[in-house]
Amino acid sequence: MLISTERPAPARSALTTTVAKEYVHRAALSDVFLTGCTPSGPDAFTIDAQWPRCHGFYVCDRGLYDPMLLCETIRQTLPLLTHTAYGVPFGHQLSWSRLRYAVNPHAMRVERTPAELQLHVNCTNITYRRGLPVALSMHYEITRGETLLAVASTVFHCHNPAVYQRLRAGRAGTREFWEMPEPIQGLPPALCRRDRPDDVVLSPTQDADRWRLRVDPTHPVLFDHPVDHVPGMLLMEATRQAAHAVAPEGGAWWPASMNVTFRRYVEFGEPCWITARPVPPQTEGRDKGLRVTAVQGEEPVFEATVAVAHIP
Protein backbone atom coordinates (compact mmCIF):
# COMPACT_ATOMS: atom_id res chain seq x y z
CA MET A 1 0.00 0.00 0.00
CA LEU A 2 1.27 3.44 -0.88
CA ILE A 3 1.45 5.79 2.08
CA SER A 4 1.92 9.51 1.47
CA THR A 5 3.39 11.82 4.02
CA GLU A 6 1.56 15.12 4.19
CA ARG A 7 3.65 18.14 3.43
CA PRO A 8 2.61 21.77 3.73
CA ALA A 9 1.48 23.27 0.47
CA PRO A 10 4.12 25.57 -1.04
CA ALA A 11 3.41 29.26 -0.61
CA ARG A 12 2.02 30.82 -3.78
CA SER A 13 3.75 33.90 -5.07
CA ALA A 14 3.10 36.22 -7.98
CA LEU A 15 5.27 35.40 -10.97
CA THR A 16 6.34 38.06 -13.43
CA THR A 17 6.06 37.49 -17.16
CA THR A 18 5.74 39.63 -20.25
CA VAL A 19 2.43 40.56 -21.80
CA ALA A 20 1.40 38.42 -24.76
CA LYS A 21 3.61 39.17 -27.73
CA GLU A 22 0.55 39.46 -29.96
CA TYR A 23 -0.59 42.49 -27.91
CA VAL A 24 2.58 44.43 -28.78
CA HIS A 25 2.86 43.24 -32.40
CA ARG A 26 6.14 41.39 -31.94
CA ALA A 27 7.04 37.89 -33.08
CA ALA A 28 10.03 37.41 -30.73
CA LEU A 29 9.32 37.03 -27.02
CA SER A 30 12.81 38.31 -26.26
CA ASP A 31 11.84 41.74 -27.60
CA VAL A 32 8.68 42.16 -25.52
CA PHE A 33 9.54 44.73 -22.84
CA LEU A 34 6.12 45.23 -21.21
CA THR A 35 5.27 43.05 -18.21
CA GLY A 36 1.84 44.26 -17.06
CA CYS A 37 -0.88 46.88 -17.26
CA THR A 38 -3.29 48.22 -14.63
CA PRO A 39 -6.03 50.84 -15.05
CA SER A 40 -5.37 53.85 -12.80
CA GLY A 41 -8.35 56.04 -13.73
CA PRO A 42 -10.60 56.95 -16.64
CA ASP A 43 -8.42 56.52 -19.74
CA ALA A 44 -5.36 56.28 -17.48
CA PHE A 45 -3.07 53.28 -17.05
CA THR A 46 0.09 52.17 -15.30
CA ILE A 47 2.19 49.91 -17.51
CA ASP A 48 5.12 47.95 -16.10
CA ALA A 49 8.20 47.30 -18.20
CA GLN A 50 11.64 45.75 -17.83
CA TRP A 51 14.78 46.47 -19.82
CA PRO A 52 17.55 43.87 -20.05
CA ARG A 53 21.06 44.88 -19.04
CA CYS A 54 22.26 43.92 -22.50
CA HIS A 55 20.44 43.82 -25.83
CA GLY A 56 21.78 42.75 -29.20
CA PHE A 57 20.47 45.80 -31.08
CA TYR A 58 19.51 48.46 -28.50
CA VAL A 59 23.08 48.56 -27.30
CA CYS A 60 24.11 50.26 -24.07
CA ASP A 61 26.68 52.99 -24.71
CA ARG A 62 29.10 54.33 -22.11
CA GLY A 63 27.00 52.78 -19.36
CA LEU A 64 23.70 54.31 -20.52
CA TYR A 65 20.63 52.63 -21.97
CA ASP A 66 19.78 53.37 -25.59
CA PRO A 67 16.97 55.97 -25.93
CA MET A 68 15.70 53.96 -28.91
CA LEU A 69 14.87 51.25 -26.37
CA LEU A 70 12.59 53.82 -24.73
CA CYS A 71 10.95 54.55 -28.10
CA GLU A 72 10.33 50.86 -28.75
CA THR A 73 8.87 50.49 -25.24
CA ILE A 74 6.49 53.38 -25.94
CA ARG A 75 5.59 51.90 -29.32
CA GLN A 76 4.60 48.64 -27.63
CA THR A 77 2.10 50.45 -25.41
CA LEU A 78 0.07 51.56 -28.44
CA PRO A 79 -1.17 48.12 -29.53
CA LEU A 80 -1.31 46.87 -25.94
CA LEU A 81 -3.82 49.52 -24.86
CA THR A 82 -5.84 49.59 -28.08
CA HIS A 83 -6.33 45.81 -27.95
CA THR A 84 -6.77 45.28 -24.20
CA ALA A 85 -8.34 48.52 -22.98
CA TYR A 86 -10.26 49.76 -26.01
CA GLY A 87 -11.30 46.54 -27.70
CA VAL A 88 -9.63 47.07 -31.07
CA PRO A 89 -9.59 43.67 -32.85
CA PHE A 90 -6.48 42.06 -34.23
CA GLY A 91 -6.15 42.85 -37.92
CA HIS A 92 -6.66 46.58 -37.45
CA GLN A 93 -3.59 48.64 -38.33
CA LEU A 94 -1.95 51.36 -36.23
CA SER A 95 -0.09 54.30 -37.74
CA TRP A 96 2.10 56.78 -35.88
CA SER A 97 1.60 60.47 -36.48
CA ARG A 98 3.72 62.17 -33.79
CA LEU A 99 6.20 61.15 -31.10
CA ARG A 100 8.02 63.37 -28.65
CA TYR A 101 10.28 62.34 -25.78
CA ALA A 102 12.83 63.86 -23.42
CA VAL A 103 15.08 61.67 -21.27
CA ASN A 104 16.84 62.20 -17.96
CA PRO A 105 20.31 60.74 -18.68
CA HIS A 106 21.04 60.14 -14.99
CA ALA A 107 18.13 57.69 -14.81
CA MET A 108 19.34 55.76 -17.88
CA ARG A 109 22.39 54.20 -16.27
CA VAL A 110 22.78 50.44 -16.55
CA GLU A 111 22.83 48.93 -13.08
CA ARG A 112 23.56 45.45 -11.76
CA THR A 113 19.98 44.29 -12.29
CA PRO A 114 17.55 44.86 -15.17
CA ALA A 115 15.79 48.22 -15.16
CA GLU A 116 12.24 48.10 -13.79
CA LEU A 117 10.08 50.90 -15.21
CA GLN A 118 6.57 52.20 -14.81
CA LEU A 119 4.87 54.10 -17.61
CA HIS A 120 2.07 56.31 -16.30
CA VAL A 121 -0.13 56.86 -19.34
CA ASN A 122 -3.06 59.22 -19.91
CA CYS A 123 -5.08 58.86 -23.10
CA THR A 124 -6.72 62.01 -24.47
CA ASN A 125 -8.34 63.36 -27.65
CA ILE A 126 -9.91 59.97 -28.34
CA THR A 127 -12.03 59.88 -31.48
CA TYR A 128 -14.44 56.96 -31.77
CA ARG A 129 -16.13 55.49 -34.82
CA ARG A 130 -18.64 52.67 -34.42
CA GLY A 131 -17.56 52.21 -30.83
CA LEU A 132 -13.84 51.81 -31.59
CA PRO A 133 -11.10 54.44 -31.31
CA VAL A 134 -9.69 55.71 -34.58
CA ALA A 135 -7.35 58.38 -33.15
CA LEU A 136 -5.66 58.73 -29.75
CA SER A 137 -3.12 60.89 -28.00
CA MET A 138 -1.07 59.44 -25.15
CA HIS A 139 0.94 61.31 -22.55
CA TYR A 140 3.61 59.54 -20.51
CA GLU A 141 5.54 60.01 -17.31
CA ILE A 142 8.05 57.18 -17.11
CA THR A 143 9.67 56.42 -13.77
CA ARG A 144 12.43 54.13 -12.60
CA GLY A 145 11.90 53.63 -8.91
CA GLU A 146 11.38 57.10 -7.46
CA THR A 147 13.21 58.82 -10.32
CA LEU A 148 11.60 60.41 -13.37
CA LEU A 149 13.26 58.73 -16.35
CA ALA A 150 11.44 60.44 -19.23
CA VAL A 151 8.37 62.30 -20.39
CA ALA A 152 6.80 61.56 -23.75
CA SER A 153 3.71 62.01 -25.87
CA THR A 154 2.43 60.39 -29.01
CA VAL A 155 -0.43 60.63 -31.48
CA PHE A 156 -1.55 57.68 -33.59
CA HIS A 157 -4.48 56.32 -35.58
CA CYS A 158 -6.27 52.98 -35.85
CA HIS A 159 -7.54 51.73 -39.21
CA ASN A 160 -9.90 48.85 -39.85
CA PRO A 161 -8.88 46.53 -42.70
CA ALA A 162 -11.12 48.20 -45.30
CA VAL A 163 -9.90 51.70 -44.47
CA TYR A 164 -6.30 50.52 -44.43
CA GLN A 165 -6.66 48.96 -47.88
CA ARG A 166 -7.88 52.31 -49.23
CA LEU A 167 -5.08 54.22 -47.49
CA ARG A 168 -2.43 51.93 -48.91
CA ALA A 169 -3.85 52.16 -52.46
CA GLY A 170 -2.90 48.66 -53.48
CA ARG A 171 0.29 48.45 -51.39
CA ALA A 172 -1.23 46.55 -48.46
CA GLY A 173 0.12 43.04 -48.05
CA THR A 174 3.64 41.68 -47.86
CA ARG A 175 4.43 40.87 -51.50
CA GLU A 176 6.92 43.75 -51.83
CA PHE A 177 8.52 42.73 -48.53
CA TRP A 178 9.31 39.25 -49.82
CA GLU A 179 10.48 40.56 -53.19
CA MET A 180 12.96 43.11 -51.84
CA PRO A 181 16.51 42.84 -53.23
CA GLU A 182 19.63 42.50 -51.14
CA PRO A 183 20.28 45.61 -49.01
CA ILE A 184 22.66 48.22 -50.40
CA GLN A 185 26.09 48.92 -48.91
CA GLY A 186 25.97 50.86 -45.67
CA LEU A 187 28.26 53.38 -44.02
CA PRO A 188 31.21 52.05 -42.02
CA PRO A 189 29.68 50.85 -38.75
CA ALA A 190 31.99 52.93 -36.56
CA LEU A 191 30.75 56.11 -38.24
CA CYS A 192 27.21 55.27 -37.05
CA ARG A 193 28.33 54.11 -33.60
CA ARG A 194 27.53 50.54 -34.50
CA ASP A 195 29.57 47.36 -34.21
CA ARG A 196 27.90 45.24 -36.91
CA PRO A 197 27.48 46.21 -40.59
CA ASP A 198 24.03 44.61 -40.55
CA ASP A 199 22.83 47.20 -38.01
CA VAL A 200 23.71 50.20 -40.21
CA VAL A 201 20.65 51.87 -41.79
CA LEU A 202 22.39 54.65 -43.77
CA SER A 203 24.14 54.30 -47.12
CA PRO A 204 26.69 56.89 -48.33
CA THR A 205 26.15 59.51 -51.03
CA GLN A 206 28.44 62.22 -52.38
CA ASP A 207 27.18 64.62 -49.69
CA ALA A 208 28.49 64.38 -46.14
CA ASP A 209 25.10 65.17 -44.60
CA ARG A 210 22.87 63.17 -46.94
CA TRP A 211 22.37 59.43 -47.12
CA ARG A 212 20.11 56.83 -48.69
CA LEU A 213 18.06 54.84 -46.22
CA ARG A 214 19.36 51.29 -46.05
CA VAL A 215 16.52 48.78 -45.64
CA ASP A 216 17.36 45.20 -44.70
CA PRO A 217 14.18 43.11 -44.38
CA THR A 218 16.17 40.27 -42.78
CA HIS A 219 17.10 42.38 -39.75
CA PRO A 220 15.76 40.42 -36.74
CA VAL A 221 14.73 43.46 -34.66
CA LEU A 222 13.78 46.21 -37.12
CA PHE A 223 11.88 43.63 -39.19
CA ASP A 224 10.64 41.25 -36.55
CA HIS A 225 7.81 40.16 -38.90
CA PRO A 226 6.73 40.91 -42.50
CA VAL A 227 5.22 44.38 -43.06
CA ASP A 228 4.15 46.46 -46.06
CA HIS A 229 6.13 49.65 -45.37
CA VAL A 230 9.28 50.88 -43.65
CA PRO A 231 8.74 50.80 -39.85
CA GLY A 232 8.85 54.01 -37.85
CA MET A 233 11.53 52.57 -35.57
CA LEU A 234 13.86 52.24 -38.57
CA LEU A 235 13.39 55.95 -39.36
CA MET A 236 14.20 56.91 -35.78
CA GLU A 237 17.26 54.69 -35.83
CA ALA A 238 18.31 56.50 -39.01
CA THR A 239 17.94 59.78 -37.12
CA ARG A 240 20.22 58.57 -34.34
CA GLN A 241 22.81 57.23 -36.78
CA ALA A 242 22.75 60.52 -38.70
CA ALA A 243 23.62 62.34 -35.48
CA HIS A 244 26.73 60.19 -35.17
CA ALA A 245 27.62 60.38 -38.85
CA VAL A 246 27.80 64.19 -38.92
CA ALA A 247 30.09 64.22 -35.87
CA PRO A 248 32.87 61.75 -36.71
CA GLU A 249 35.42 63.44 -34.45
CA GLY A 250 34.91 60.84 -31.73
CA GLY A 251 32.86 60.21 -28.64
CA ALA A 252 29.19 59.28 -28.57
CA TRP A 253 26.23 61.49 -29.42
CA TRP A 254 23.27 60.47 -27.33
CA PRO A 255 19.74 61.46 -28.55
CA ALA A 256 18.41 62.93 -25.32
CA SER A 257 15.20 64.21 -26.91
CA MET A 258 13.32 63.94 -30.18
CA ASN A 259 10.28 65.58 -31.71
CA VAL A 260 9.14 63.36 -34.57
CA THR A 261 6.49 63.74 -37.27
CA PHE A 262 5.50 60.83 -39.53
CA ARG A 263 3.96 62.39 -42.64
CA ARG A 264 3.52 59.49 -45.04
CA TYR A 265 4.22 55.78 -45.28
CA VAL A 266 7.75 55.09 -46.50
CA GLU A 267 7.56 52.50 -49.26
CA PHE A 268 9.96 49.67 -50.03
CA GLY A 269 10.18 50.11 -53.79
CA GLU A 270 11.65 53.65 -53.95
CA PRO A 271 14.82 55.23 -52.56
CA CYS A 272 14.37 57.29 -49.42
CA TRP A 273 16.87 60.07 -48.77
CA ILE A 274 17.92 61.17 -45.27
CA THR A 275 19.34 64.65 -44.65
CA ALA A 276 20.67 66.18 -41.43
CA ARG A 277 21.06 69.91 -40.78
CA PRO A 278 22.24 71.61 -37.59
CA VAL A 279 19.72 73.67 -35.62
CA PRO A 280 19.93 75.33 -32.19
CA PRO A 281 19.13 72.72 -29.51
CA GLN A 282 15.65 73.25 -28.10
CA THR A 283 16.47 71.51 -24.84
CA GLU A 284 18.64 73.28 -22.29
CA GLY A 285 21.91 71.57 -21.50
CA ARG A 286 22.20 69.68 -24.79
CA ASP A 287 25.33 70.01 -26.89
CA LYS A 288 23.74 70.39 -30.29
CA GLY A 289 20.55 70.05 -32.26
CA LEU A 290 19.80 68.46 -35.62
CA ARG A 291 16.85 68.45 -37.97
CA VAL A 292 16.67 65.15 -39.81
CA THR A 293 14.33 64.82 -42.76
CA ALA A 294 13.39 61.92 -45.01
CA VAL A 295 12.23 62.45 -48.59
CA GLN A 296 10.83 59.85 -50.96
CA GLY A 297 9.65 60.62 -54.47
CA GLU A 298 10.35 64.32 -53.84
CA GLU A 299 7.80 64.32 -50.99
CA PRO A 300 8.73 64.77 -47.30
CA VAL A 301 7.75 61.61 -45.43
CA PHE A 302 9.39 62.04 -42.02
CA GLU A 303 11.12 64.71 -39.98
CA ALA A 304 12.67 64.82 -36.54
CA THR A 305 14.27 67.50 -34.44
CA VAL A 306 16.75 65.86 -32.10
CA ALA A 307 18.77 67.32 -29.25
CA VAL A 308 21.91 65.32 -28.58
CA ALA A 309 24.25 65.24 -25.62
CA HIS A 310 27.90 64.26 -25.95
CA ILE A 311 29.02 61.32 -23.82
CA PRO A 312 32.75 61.76 -23.14
C-alpha positions in Angstrom: 0.0 0.0 0.0 1.3 3.4 -0.9 1.5 5.8 2.1 1.9 9.5 1.5 3.4 11.8 4.0 1.6 15.1 4.2 3.7 18.1 3.4 2.6 21.8 3.7 1.5 23.3 0.5 4.1 25.6 -1.0 3.4 29.3 -0.6 2.0 30.8 -3.8 3.8 33.9 -5.1 3.1 36.2 -8.0 5.3 35.4 -11.0 6.3 38.1 -13.4 6.1 37.5 -17.2 5.7 39.6 -20.3 2.4 40.6 -21.8 1.4 38.4 -24.8 3.6 39.2 -27.7 0.5 39.5 -30.0 -0.6 42.5 -27.9 2.6 44.4 -28.8 2.9 43.2 -32.4 6.1 41.4 -31.9 7.0 37.9 -33.1 10.0 37.4 -30.7 9.3 37.0 -27.0 12.8 38.3 -26.3 11.8 41.7 -27.6 8.7 42.2 -25.5 9.5 44.7 -22.8 6.1 45.2 -21.2 5.3 43.1 -18.2 1.8 44.3 -17.1 -0.9 46.9 -17.3 -3.3 48.2 -14.6 -6.0 50.8 -15.0 -5.4 53.8 -12.8 -8.3 56.0 -13.7 -10.6 57.0 -16.6 -8.4 56.5 -19.7 -5.4 56.3 -17.5 -3.1 53.3 -17.0 0.1 52.2 -15.3 2.2 49.9 -17.5 5.1 48.0 -16.1 8.2 47.3 -18.2 11.6 45.8 -17.8 14.8 46.5 -19.8 17.6 43.9 -20.1 21.1 44.9 -19.0 22.3 43.9 -22.5 20.4 43.8 -25.8 21.8 42.8 -29.2 20.5 45.8 -31.1 19.5 48.5 -28.5 23.1 48.6 -27.3 24.1 50.3 -24.1 26.7 53.0 -24.7 29.1 54.3 -22.1 27.0 52.8 -19.4 23.7 54.3 -20.5 20.6 52.6 -22.0 19.8 53.4 -25.6 17.0 56.0 -25.9 15.7 54.0 -28.9 14.9 51.3 -26.4 12.6 53.8 -24.7 11.0 54.5 -28.1 10.3 50.9 -28.7 8.9 50.5 -25.2 6.5 53.4 -25.9 5.6 51.9 -29.3 4.6 48.6 -27.6 2.1 50.5 -25.4 0.1 51.6 -28.4 -1.2 48.1 -29.5 -1.3 46.9 -25.9 -3.8 49.5 -24.9 -5.8 49.6 -28.1 -6.3 45.8 -27.9 -6.8 45.3 -24.2 -8.3 48.5 -23.0 -10.3 49.8 -26.0 -11.3 46.5 -27.7 -9.6 47.1 -31.1 -9.6 43.7 -32.8 -6.5 42.1 -34.2 -6.2 42.9 -37.9 -6.7 46.6 -37.4 -3.6 48.6 -38.3 -2.0 51.4 -36.2 -0.1 54.3 -37.7 2.1 56.8 -35.9 1.6 60.5 -36.5 3.7 62.2 -33.8 6.2 61.2 -31.1 8.0 63.4 -28.6 10.3 62.3 -25.8 12.8 63.9 -23.4 15.1 61.7 -21.3 16.8 62.2 -18.0 20.3 60.7 -18.7 21.0 60.1 -15.0 18.1 57.7 -14.8 19.3 55.8 -17.9 22.4 54.2 -16.3 22.8 50.4 -16.6 22.8 48.9 -13.1 23.6 45.4 -11.8 20.0 44.3 -12.3 17.5 44.9 -15.2 15.8 48.2 -15.2 12.2 48.1 -13.8 10.1 50.9 -15.2 6.6 52.2 -14.8 4.9 54.1 -17.6 2.1 56.3 -16.3 -0.1 56.9 -19.3 -3.1 59.2 -19.9 -5.1 58.9 -23.1 -6.7 62.0 -24.5 -8.3 63.4 -27.6 -9.9 60.0 -28.3 -12.0 59.9 -31.5 -14.4 57.0 -31.8 -16.1 55.5 -34.8 -18.6 52.7 -34.4 -17.6 52.2 -30.8 -13.8 51.8 -31.6 -11.1 54.4 -31.3 -9.7 55.7 -34.6 -7.4 58.4 -33.1 -5.7 58.7 -29.8 -3.1 60.9 -28.0 -1.1 59.4 -25.2 0.9 61.3 -22.5 3.6 59.5 -20.5 5.5 60.0 -17.3 8.1 57.2 -17.1 9.7 56.4 -13.8 12.4 54.1 -12.6 11.9 53.6 -8.9 11.4 57.1 -7.5 13.2 58.8 -10.3 11.6 60.4 -13.4 13.3 58.7 -16.3 11.4 60.4 -19.2 8.4 62.3 -20.4 6.8 61.6 -23.7 3.7 62.0 -25.9 2.4 60.4 -29.0 -0.4 60.6 -31.5 -1.5 57.7 -33.6 -4.5 56.3 -35.6 -6.3 53.0 -35.8 -7.5 51.7 -39.2 -9.9 48.9 -39.8 -8.9 46.5 -42.7 -11.1 48.2 -45.3 -9.9 51.7 -44.5 -6.3 50.5 -44.4 -6.7 49.0 -47.9 -7.9 52.3 -49.2 -5.1 54.2 -47.5 -2.4 51.9 -48.9 -3.8 52.2 -52.5 -2.9 48.7 -53.5 0.3 48.5 -51.4 -1.2 46.6 -48.5 0.1 43.0 -48.0 3.6 41.7 -47.9 4.4 40.9 -51.5 6.9 43.7 -51.8 8.5 42.7 -48.5 9.3 39.2 -49.8 10.5 40.6 -53.2 13.0 43.1 -51.8 16.5 42.8 -53.2 19.6 42.5 -51.1 20.3 45.6 -49.0 22.7 48.2 -50.4 26.1 48.9 -48.9 26.0 50.9 -45.7 28.3 53.4 -44.0 31.2 52.0 -42.0 29.7 50.9 -38.7 32.0 52.9 -36.6 30.7 56.1 -38.2 27.2 55.3 -37.0 28.3 54.1 -33.6 27.5 50.5 -34.5 29.6 47.4 -34.2 27.9 45.2 -36.9 27.5 46.2 -40.6 24.0 44.6 -40.5 22.8 47.2 -38.0 23.7 50.2 -40.2 20.6 51.9 -41.8 22.4 54.6 -43.8 24.1 54.3 -47.1 26.7 56.9 -48.3 26.2 59.5 -51.0 28.4 62.2 -52.4 27.2 64.6 -49.7 28.5 64.4 -46.1 25.1 65.2 -44.6 22.9 63.2 -46.9 22.4 59.4 -47.1 20.1 56.8 -48.7 18.1 54.8 -46.2 19.4 51.3 -46.1 16.5 48.8 -45.6 17.4 45.2 -44.7 14.2 43.1 -44.4 16.2 40.3 -42.8 17.1 42.4 -39.7 15.8 40.4 -36.7 14.7 43.5 -34.7 13.8 46.2 -37.1 11.9 43.6 -39.2 10.6 41.3 -36.6 7.8 40.2 -38.9 6.7 40.9 -42.5 5.2 44.4 -43.1 4.2 46.5 -46.1 6.1 49.7 -45.4 9.3 50.9 -43.6 8.7 50.8 -39.9 8.8 54.0 -37.9 11.5 52.6 -35.6 13.9 52.2 -38.6 13.4 56.0 -39.4 14.2 56.9 -35.8 17.3 54.7 -35.8 18.3 56.5 -39.0 17.9 59.8 -37.1 20.2 58.6 -34.3 22.8 57.2 -36.8 22.8 60.5 -38.7 23.6 62.3 -35.5 26.7 60.2 -35.2 27.6 60.4 -38.9 27.8 64.2 -38.9 30.1 64.2 -35.9 32.9 61.8 -36.7 35.4 63.4 -34.5 34.9 60.8 -31.7 32.9 60.2 -28.6 29.2 59.3 -28.6 26.2 61.5 -29.4 23.3 60.5 -27.3 19.7 61.5 -28.6 18.4 62.9 -25.3 15.2 64.2 -26.9 13.3 63.9 -30.2 10.3 65.6 -31.7 9.1 63.4 -34.6 6.5 63.7 -37.3 5.5 60.8 -39.5 4.0 62.4 -42.6 3.5 59.5 -45.0 4.2 55.8 -45.3 7.8 55.1 -46.5 7.6 52.5 -49.3 10.0 49.7 -50.0 10.2 50.1 -53.8 11.6 53.7 -53.9 14.8 55.2 -52.6 14.4 57.3 -49.4 16.9 60.1 -48.8 17.9 61.2 -45.3 19.3 64.6 -44.6 20.7 66.2 -41.4 21.1 69.9 -40.8 22.2 71.6 -37.6 19.7 73.7 -35.6 19.9 75.3 -32.2 19.1 72.7 -29.5 15.6 73.3 -28.1 16.5 71.5 -24.8 18.6 73.3 -22.3 21.9 71.6 -21.5 22.2 69.7 -24.8 25.3 70.0 -26.9 23.7 70.4 -30.3 20.5 70.0 -32.3 19.8 68.5 -35.6 16.8 68.4 -38.0 16.7 65.2 -39.8 14.3 64.8 -42.8 13.4 61.9 -45.0 12.2 62.5 -48.6 10.8 59.8 -51.0 9.7 60.6 -54.5 10.3 64.3 -53.8 7.8 64.3 -51.0 8.7 64.8 -47.3 7.7 61.6 -45.4 9.4 62.0 -42.0 11.1 64.7 -40.0 12.7 64.8 -36.5 14.3 67.5 -34.4 16.8 65.9 -32.1 18.8 67.3 -29.3 21.9 65.3 -28.6 24.2 65.2 -25.6 27.9 64.3 -26.0 29.0 61.3 -23.8 32.8 61.8 -23.1 
